Amino acid sequence: MKPKTVLFGIITALVLIILFNNKEEASFWLFGEIRTSKLLILGVFFLLGLITGGILFRRKRSHPTEYSINNTHTAEHHETENPSPYSNLSEEDRKFLDRD
């Protein structure tokens, strides 16, 4: 068995023992006096704690440790060995860039 499973079983057993040994009635203030069993009060607050802990300590998606570039566009034909960076530009754009 995995240690995580064993620890979960032990915690569950302890929670059940504590809950079922507290069956007597208790008064509880929640916007007024409420008389209910300790079992219900402890159980509700335990579940609220589990939900809150799950939300606060959930694992975030981690970023990849290594980034890679995948070239999905391959050149089908090469006109020259070193094509001009201006080959895709219009004549007007080439003139504008050559003013430097």
Number of C-alpha atoms within 10 A of each C-alpha: 5 6 8 8 10 11 11 10 12 11 12 12 12 10 14 13 11 14 17 13 10 15 13 10 13 14 13 14 8 7 6 8 9 11 11 14 15 19 18 16 16 15 16 12 11 14 11 12 12 12 11 12 11 11 10 9 8 9 8 6 6 6 7 7 5 5 7 6 5 6 6 6 6 6 6 5 6 8 7 7 6 7 9 9 8 12 9 9 11 9 10 8 11 14 11 9 10 8 6 5
